[in-house]
Amino acid sequence: MKHITLIPANLHLQVYVFSFACYLSMVMAGISMTWPSPLTAWYSSKDSEVPMTEHEVSWMVSIVAIGAGFASIPCGMLADIFGRKTILLGTGITSALSWLLIMVTRSKWALFVAQILGGIVLGGAPSVAPIYISEISPPHIRGAIVGQLNTMFFVGQLLVYAVGPQLSYTNYIRACASVPVLFFIFFGFAPESPYYLLSKGREEEAKDCMTKLRGKDSLGELEASKQEHLEKDSMDKLSIWEMLKTNNYMKNMICLQILSCVNTLNGLPTISVYAIDLLGQCLAVEMGIVFVISSFLAAFLADPIGRRPLLMFSMIGAAIFTSVLTAFFICQKKILLYIGLFGFCAITSVGINPFIMTLPSELFPTRLRAFANGLSQLTNSFSGFICVKIFVSINETFGIQYNFFLYTIINLLGAVSGYLLPETAKSVINAS
């Protein structure tokens, strides 16, 4: 589709409009991860239209992470080859296909295939959407706009908790399928990234696109980017391994991968996927609201406070609140559930959740960013698969409280890794 030109460009209206269209890809990702939440108990019940055992349900809800893991690095690489917009639209098509498969079949094997397709969205959208939005937005609002991608992921989860239990199985799947259709319609009118066009030698198209998006004053950024690419030709001759051995890139990469593990081994995927089964719809919706509000506010805290302090604060706080949840499952006192659950949701949204998407771009040079982001999403996805898959087994063998005790230890390990990372907020502000 040909993109639309909106007025006035000097107010960055187009940037906001196309960023919002791109946000729908993260809503799709949030739904892809949590859509089974209203159905986990139903699938294993006698009334299920797709009969499964509890362990088959655990495979079904966790296998989406495998698709996400395999999609994360390729999607980033393909975005450099075919364009950011093209790959994001491809995730919309993949999402629609997964919902169509769920809608027309009643087979557990078809559900597994559909979940893997949904995993491509879960891995692809977070890998490419931050790149697209950061490349069309001006520096002074870039952090806040990119930061809201995480908020829109939680909006997708909230829609699942609020709508899912109210609809029949077929109508629920239809409602989920409407999101990729809306994404394809609205994002189809968005332009390609001017930086991608420039990287492909389409300089005049890149200038025209940047002018329509943000006005002629922004053309200096493209010239600076072009000069940067010319100066780094010699750096491009180095392999990724050779580049990692320079400066502190290897240490940063190791810490980043540990944090990526922590981001999904800390209990967040389990709480999200089993929210309605564990908490009931009302509390699950309240949890979703806390996620959305706290992640929205977090985007405005990172620059003034700094990444590392917020990251460590988030990890230590998460450890405290998962220990409170451990105490709840032992004592069964409701006040402990509210404190632990809402505290955990808010504290993770302020720190580790948004930073996993922004840190690769801030810790590494241009040549390493796509690799670092893709590897982080890969680690994130497979850790999420492990977290969700072992949840039922630990419940049956030891008791649910041991899951949250394990999450407490993992969060503390994350705090140590966050301490070892350098502060990046100042460098980003200076670069702007």
Secondary structure, DSSP 8 states (H G I E B T S, - for coil): ------S-GGGTHHHHHHHHHHHHHHHHHHHHHHTTGGGHHHHTSTT-SS---HHHHHHHHHTHHHHHHHHHHHHHHHHHHH-HHHHHHHHHHHHHHHHHHHHH---HHHHHHHHHHHHHHHHHHHHHHHHHHHHHS-HHHHHHHHHHHHHHHHHHHHHHHHHGGGS-HHHHHHHHHHHHHHHHHHHTTS---HHHHHHTT-HHHHHHHHHHHH-GGGHHHHHHHHHHHHHTHHHHTS-HHHHHTSTTHHHHHHHHHHHHHHHHHTSHHHHHHTHHHHH-HHHHHHHHHHHHHHHHHHTTTHHHH-HHHHHHHHHHHHHHHHHHHHHHHHH--HHHHHHHHHHHHHHHHHTHHHHHHHHHHHHS-HHHHHHHHHHHHHHHHHHHHHHHHHHHHHHHHT-HHHHHHHHHHHHHHHHHHHHHS---HHHHHHH-
